[in-house]
C-alpha cells in the first residue's frame, strides 16, 4: 500500500450467540477517510490468513459489473452500511461468510487491519507464534 498506512487491532466475533460463523466488524471515521463511505460496494479477496478489501463505488451498475467476477475464485462483495452514534453518522462494514472460514479465520482470532487510501488489508495474528 503506497503512502501513509495505519493499523487497527481487533477480535473476530460470532454473528449471533447461536452461530459458529465468524464476523469481522470494521467501523469508524477511519473507514471513510480510507475511501470506504456509506453505501460503497467493497470487493473482498480472501487468502490464507488474509483479506484484501477495496472500495469499488456505489450503485446498481457497479454491482452488476462486479458480481460475476466476485462469484469466481475467492472473492465476495460487501456493502458499507451506516451507523449513528452520539448524533454522528459513521460507516460500518460487516465481513462474514464461508470464505472467511476457508481463509482460516475463526471466532476469537485477533486480527490487524492495515489501512490506507482505497485499501484495507486484514491479517490474522498468530498468537501462538508470538509466545514461542
N, C-alpha and C positions, 0 to 999 in steps of 0.2 A: 504494500500500500504506500504510494508516494505521499510526501507531505507529512504533516503532523498526525500522530496517532495517539489515542488514549485507550485505556483499558478499564473495564468493569469486571468484577468477580462476583459470581452468584451461584446458587444451587438449583439443580433441576428438581421440580416438584411434581406431584401427581395431578392429573386432570381433575379428579374428584376423589373423595375418600374411598370409594369402591373400585377405583380404577388402578391398574398396574401400568398404565401408559404414561410415559414421561411428558412433561410440559416445560418449555422454556419461555419465560416471560421477560421481554425486554421493554422497558418503559422509561419515559422521562424526556426532558427537553433535548438531551444529547442525541436522541433519535432524529429529531427534526434538524438539528444542527449538522447531522451527517447525511441529510437528504432523504430521510425516511419519514415523510409527512403523513398525516392522517389521510386515509383513502389510497395511499400509494400501493401498487402491486409490487411484491417482493419475490424475486426468484431466489430460491434456496437450493444450493448444490451440496450434497452430502458425501462425505468420505469418512473413513475410519477415524473417529475421534475429532471430526472437524465439520463445521457447517459454514459455508460461504454465502453471505446474503448481499444482494444487490438490488437497489430500488430501480424499477423499470417504468414508472409513470402511472397515470391514472386513466380509468375509463374502459369501456367495453372493447374498443378497438385494440387496446394494448393487451387485454385479457385474451381476446380471440387470436392474436398474433403469438402470444407466449404459451398458451395452454397446450397445443400439440407437442411442442418440444419439451415442455415440462413433464409431460407424461412418460417420456422416454428417459431411460437412464435413471440416475439418482438425483432427480430434481423435483421440486414442488413449488407451487405458487401459494403465497400467503398475502393477506392484505392488512396494512397498518390500520388499526382502529384508533378511536379517540377516547380519552377518559378525562373526567373533570375532577379536580382535587383542589381544595382550598380556593374555589372560584377561578381556577385557571385550567385551561384545556391543555392536554399534552398527549403525544402519540403513545400507543401501546401495541406491541407485536407479540402474538402468541405463536410459538413454533411447536408443533406436535406431529404425531403420525408414526406409522411403521418405519419410515425411513430413518427416523431418529434412533429407533431400536436397532435397526440393521447397521447403523453407523457406530453403534456401541454406547449410546447414551442411555443412562438408566436413572430412575428416581434416586435422589440423594447425591448424584455426581456433582462435583464442583467444576464450574467452567469459567473460562476467561473470555470476555468479548472485547476484542480489539477493534476500534472503530476509527474511521477517517471519513473524508468526504466521499459519499456514494459507495461505501463498502463497510461491512462488518464481518469479521471472521471470529467464529466461536470455536474454542478448542476445549477438549476435556482435559482436566488436570489430573494426572496420575498421582494421587496422594500416597499410595503405597511406595512408589518410586522415590518420592520426596523424602521419605523417612528411612530409606535404606542407607 
